[in-house]
Amino acid sequence: MQVHYVYHEDYQFCYSFRGRPGHKPSILMLHGFSAHKDMWLSVVKFLPKNLHLVCVDMPGHEGTTRSSLDDLSIDGQVKRIHQFVECLKLNKKPFHLIGTSMGGHVAGVYAAYYPSDVCSLCLVCPAGLQYSTDNQFVQRLKELQNSATMEKIPLIPSTPEEMSEMLQLCSYVRFKVPQQILQGLVDVRIPHNNFYRKLFLEIVSEKSRYSLHQNMDKIKVPTQIIWGKQDQVLDVSGADMLAKSIANCQVELLENCGHSVVMERPRKTAKLIVDFLAAVHSTGNTKKLD
């Protein structure tokens, strides 16, 4: 993957890419909260070399501009990603859009807002759905919100212990990470924690929290949902909600897999994406997915 920068007015987007646009759709990948474009590398290495892949740093993350003036709501992020797409002329021909967690929230709403840009969609355990019952994680968040101590958001660790808890929360596989490594992981994040807090409060605010839910019936392109059955952050029952609202939709649930699908099951994720693209974009294929 090569790393490049592109500018919309004075706003800088950082992205990595491999390959070039060809007869197959280009693929744009949107990462999750507090991650960056490199989180996709584990999947990218299992994708065919002839695909044109683009991984962008989401607003405020890694090499993309962080500005106190930026609109970090889901709508604001969707508009930013659209600016990025226009800068790259990625939508000269409709592209395949993939997003996970917060990136899945943005990807789903993008497909609803800019239907002519996207030929197909893959949502990996996306945020933005309204559940009838809250899982433990969401209950804990609501308690924190009520007590106005949003200092201790479980997805924003500031000690090695909290880092360890976050890894356990996000991954099904329980692995023992040495203290020094936990410390290193935290040290890298601490300078960004104020931004992460601001972003987190924005995406769980009333304006943004259920944006995908409110727009899912506007998604008209063939859609693939991938979700880990043991996801403790966003409950897997969200897959069914999406499948009921999106006409042309295929659901893949992964056994013994948590919220970090891309990290936990990179080879499987890559295979599912490739098979889905083949099914949807094989020549003259207009048949509905089963």
C-alpha angles and dihedrals in degrees: 000000000000121000118226139167128222129184135219103191101308095336115108123211119193118203142161124218143180129197125002136263111288138154091300118075117269114243123227117194124201119198129213136258115309093358127102141217094283091067086082095058093091089059096036092061089062095048121096114268093231094067120099104232128187124185115185131194106241119237111299094006126117110314099000118096118278110202131167087221094058119114102234095181115117090257090050092050091048090054091049092051089049089054088051091050091050092048090054093038084229089151095059080106121017112271136207111253123206127182137167129207107325087004088053089052090053093043094052093049090045090056089051094048099040105031094161092057096059129063096181140354139219119194116191109198091320124201122225103075128124113230125199091224127031120236120226093268094054091044088054091049092051091051089051091048092050093049089048091229098125087154089095103054105161091225092055106063121186100175132049089248092055089046090055091049091051092051090051091048094050101041132055094206109080108221129176110233116195116247093243092055092047088051090051092050091050094046090057092051102042096080088056099043096099090055091046090052092051091047093046093051089049096052094046093046120111091259095058111018098092100023094125091048091052093049105034094099088060092061104106103166125093105277135199121200119200119186138165112236092220096050107147095182101052115017118242091230085081088078091066093049090055093045090054093051103039112070099209104040139143123193126207117186118193122215120227092009130125134196096298093073094156092053097038100043109020097148093047092046091051092049092050091050093049094046091048093050090048092051095047101039103035109129116295091350110160098147120122118254114252 
